[in-house]
Amino acid sequence: MPRILITGSSGQIGTNLFHHLSNIGGYSVIGVDKRPNNWEADLETHLVDLTDAERSESFARQHLDDVDLVVHLAAYAKVFELVEHPERALENITMTFRALELCRARKIPIIFGSSREVYGDIERIITGESDADFVIAESPYSASKISGEALTDSYARCYGLHYLTFRFSNVYGRFDNDLERMTRVMPLFIDKISKGEEVTVFGKDKVLDFTYVDDCVSGIGLAIDSLLSSKVTNQTFNLARGEGSTLVELAEGIADELGKPLKMNTRPSRPGEVTHYIANIGKARSLLKYDPKVSLREGIRRTVAWWRESGLL
Ligand SMILES: NC(=O)c1ccc[n+]([C@@H]2O[C@H](COP(=O)([O-])OP(=O)(O)OC[C@H]3O[C@@H](n4cnc5c(N)ncnc54)[C@H](O)[C@@H]3O)[C@@H](O)[C@H]2O)c1
C-alpha cells in the first residue's frame, strides 16, 4: 500500500486530502504540520516546524523511510498576510527547500502546492500554464511560489526528482472556518452574513476562479496515481474550476443560501491581490483526466451545509 506524507496536513487542503484518500482507500497517510489537526483525529500528525532544519531531519530519519510520495502543502497561504509580513515568504521558500531535500535524499517524488498567484495580475480571460511570466511577482507570496516552482524544477533537472506542480485557485469548502488564523473570503463572508453584519468586497469587478475542495483533492489524488506509476511526471497544472465569478456574486450566493439579507460595501482591491483570473484547465483534463464537478452555487450550498452540520451556524 503506497504511503503518502502530506506536509501542512492540518490545513484546509491537507485535511480534505486525507479525508479523500481515506474514502477511496488503498493508501496509508502520515501528516506533518506545526499545528495539530482539529478535524481528523485518525490522521497520524507529527508536529514539526519545517523551517527548522534539525527537527525536520530528525522527523525524516524516524518516519520517512517507508514513504513513497510527498504532497507538499505547508506554507503561509494568505496573499495579503505576506504583504504585511514579507519575512513569511522566505519561510515558505525554506519549507519547500526542506521538502525537496527530504525527497532528494530518499529518491521519492513530490507534488508541490503552488498557486495561480505565480501569474501575477495580468488581465486575461483564460490563463494557460505557459502564460506564467516569472519576471512579474505581484506579491511576496507570489514570489515564494515562483521560487518554489523554480526550485522544484531545478531538482528535477539536477537530481532526477519526479514532481507534479499544481497551481491552485481559491479553494473553498469543509474544514475551513478558522478565521482567527486565516481570513479567507468564503468563511469570512459566511460568518459575517450569517450574523447580519456588513461584508466588504475589495474589488467589486474582481473575477476569480473558485474551486470546491473536493474537486481540488480529487485532482491531487489523480496526480498521486500518475506520479507513482510514472505515467505523468515533471508537469505543472492549473487546478481550478475553470470558470470566473465576481466576489459580489459570491456574496449574493452565500446570502441566498443562508436566507439572510446582504449588506455589502465595496473598496478598491488591496496591494498584491490578483483581480482577474480564470484558469485554463485543459492540460489537467487531458493528462490527468481531471474533471471538476462542483459549480460555485452548488459548492456554496455544500459549504454552508457543512457549517450547519458542524454546529458553526
Ligand atoms: N486554499 C487555497 O485557496 C490555495 C490557493 C492557492 C495555493 N494554495 C496553496 O496550497 C497549500 C495548502 O493550502 P491550504 O489552503 O490548505 O492552507 P492552510 O493554511 O489551511 O494550510 C497550510 C498548513 O501549513 C502549515 N504550516 C505553515 N508553516 C509551517 C511550518 N513552518 N512547518 C509546518 N507546517 C507549517 C500550517 O500550520 C497549515 O496547517 C499552501 O501551500 C497554499 O499556499 C492554497
The ligand as an SDF file (V2000), in Angstrom:
LIG
                    3D

 44 48  0  0  0  0  0  0  0  0999 V2000
   -6.5730   27.1970   -0.3410 N   0  0  0  0  0  0  0  0  0  0  0  0
   -6.3230   27.9180   -1.4390 C   0  0  0  0  0  0  0  0  0  0  0  0
   -7.2060   28.6040   -1.9510 O   0  0  0  0  0  0  0  0  0  0  0  0
   -4.9570   27.9000   -2.0800 C   0  0  0  0  0  0  0  0  0  0  0  0
   -4.7800   28.5810   -3.2980 C   0  0  0  0  0  0  0  0  0  0  0  0
   -3.5240   28.5800   -3.8860 C   0  0  0  0  0  0  0  0  0  0  0  0
   -2.4810   27.8950   -3.3000 C   0  0  0  0  0  0  0  0  0  0  0  0
   -2.6650   27.2460   -2.1140 N   0  0  0  0  0  0  0  0  0  0  0  0
   -1.5200   26.5520   -1.5030 C   0  0  0  0  0  0  0  0  0  0  0  0
   -1.9020   25.2280   -1.1540 O   0  0  0  0  0  0  0  0  0  0  0  0
   -1.2500   24.8510    0.0550 C   0  0  0  0  0  0  0  0  0  0  0  0
   -2.2920   24.4010    1.0780 C   0  0  0  0  0  0  0  0  0  0  0  0
   -3.1830   25.4790    1.3170 O   0  0  0  0  0  0  0  0  0  0  0  0
   -4.2900   25.4570    2.4370 P   0  0  0  0  0  0  0  0  0  0  0  0
   -5.4160   26.2200    1.9090 O   0  0  0  0  0  0  0  0  0  0  0  0
   -4.5050   24.0810    2.9310 O   0  0  0  0  0  0  0  0  0  0  0  0
   -3.5730   26.3500    3.5390 O   0  0  0  0  0  0  0  0  0  0  0  0
   -3.6510   26.2260    5.1180 P   0  0  0  0  0  0  0  0  0  0  0  0
   -3.0740   27.4690    5.7030 O   0  0  0  0  0  0  0  0  0  0  0  0
   -5.0180   25.8380    5.5350 O   0  0  0  0  0  0  0  0  0  0  0  0
   -2.6460   25.0180    5.4010 O   0  0  0  0  0  0  0  0  0  0  0  0
   -1.2380   25.1900    5.3760 C   0  0  0  0  0  0  0  0  0  0  0  0
   -0.6750   24.4500    6.5620 C   0  0  0  0  0  0  0  0  0  0  0  0
    0.7510   24.6300    6.5750 O   0  0  0  0  0  0  0  0  0  0  0  0
    1.1370   24.6620    7.9280 C   0  0  0  0  0  0  0  0  0  0  0  0
    2.4440   25.2950    8.0930 N   0  0  0  0  0  0  0  0  0  0  0  0
    2.7340   26.6190    7.9310 C   0  0  0  0  0  0  0  0  0  0  0  0
    4.0160   26.8370    8.2560 N   0  0  0  0  0  0  0  0  0  0  0  0
    4.5410   25.6280    8.6150 C   0  0  0  0  0  0  0  0  0  0  0  0
    5.8200   25.2280    9.0670 C   0  0  0  0  0  0  0  0  0  0  0  0
    6.8280   26.1080    9.2010 N   0  0  0  0  0  0  0  0  0  0  0  0
    6.0220   23.9190    9.3610 N   0  0  0  0  0  0  0  0  0  0  0  0
    4.9920   23.0240    9.2560 C   0  0  0  0  0  0  0  0  0  0  0  0
    3.7610   23.3580    8.8310 N   0  0  0  0  0  0  0  0  0  0  0  0
    3.5390   24.6380    8.5260 C   0  0  0  0  0  0  0  0  0  0  0  0
    0.0520   25.4710    8.6320 C   0  0  0  0  0  0  0  0  0  0  0  0
    0.0450   25.2270   10.0280 O   0  0  0  0  0  0  0  0  0  0  0  0
   -1.1960   24.9810    7.9130 C   0  0  0  0  0  0  0  0  0  0  0  0
   -1.8450   23.9520    8.6430 O   0  0  0  0  0  0  0  0  0  0  0  0
   -0.4370   26.0470    0.5080 C   0  0  0  0  0  0  0  0  0  0  0  0
    0.8850   25.8680    0.0760 O   0  0  0  0  0  0  0  0  0  0  0  0
   -1.0810   27.2090   -0.2180 C   0  0  0  0  0  0  0  0  0  0  0  0
   -0.1690   28.2580   -0.4270 O   0  0  0  0  0  0  0  0  0  0  0  0
   -3.8930   27.2330   -1.4850 C   0  0  0  0  0  0  0  0  0  0  0  0
  1  2  1  0
  2  3  2  0
  2  4  1  0
  4  5  1  0
  4 44  2  0
  5  6  2  0
  6  7  1  0
  7  8  2  0
  8  9  1  0
  8 44  1  0
  9 10  1  0
  9 42  1  0
 10 11  1  0
 11 12  1  0
 11 40  1  0
 12 13  1  0
 13 14  1  0
 14 15  2  0
 14 16  1  0
 14 17  1  0
 17 18  1  0
 18 19  2  0
 18 20  1  0
 18 21  1  0
 21 22  1  0
 22 23  1  0
 23 24  1  0
 23 38  1  0
 24 25  1  0
 25 26  1  0
 25 36  1  0
 26 27  1  0
 26 35  1  0
 27 28  2  0
 28 29  1  0
 29 30  1  0
 29 35  2  0
 30 31  1  0
 30 32  2  0
 32 33  1  0
 33 34  2  0
 34 35  1  0
 36 37  1  0
 36 38  1  0
 38 39  1  0
 40 41  1  0
 40 42  1  0
 42 43  1  0
M  CHG  2   8   1  16  -1
M  END
$$$$
